[in-house]
Amino acid sequence: MQSLKIVPRLISEVRAGSKTHTIRWCERVITPGPMLYINTEDATDSVEVLVTGVSRMPLSAVAEFLGKTEEWPDAVLLAGMREHYPDINMVAGVEVIHHLPPSAGGDDRKK
């Protein structure tokens, strides 16, 4: 099964159903279908979701695409992404991976 690692504070948001997308840069190819998010600090903590689509775009287009332009002005979005990808810039091509909440097609595997 395809999988992505995710930091603990975000895996809890996935589990709660409030996080239904992730933005990735230069990582493995993800396709629609089942996907496992794995906690970066505890590999026994994972959440299965159903990926519904993957949208490719420059990082500069992400906030508008997700309806978060007020929350994520360019400087805020870039700073947040650089926590995970120090070399990213606003023209970098990223993937926005959309998924359903775990309760709508996934499996919560928290131990």
GITA-V288110 format. One record per helix or strand of 3 or more residues. SS is the DSSP state (helix for helix, strand for strand). FROM is the first residue (numbers start at 0). TO is the last residue. Records with the same first field share a line. If there is no record, write none. Layout:
SS=FROM-TO, FROM-TO
This chain:
strand=1-5, 20-23, 32-38, 41-57, 92-98
helix=7-15, 58-64, 73-83, 101-103
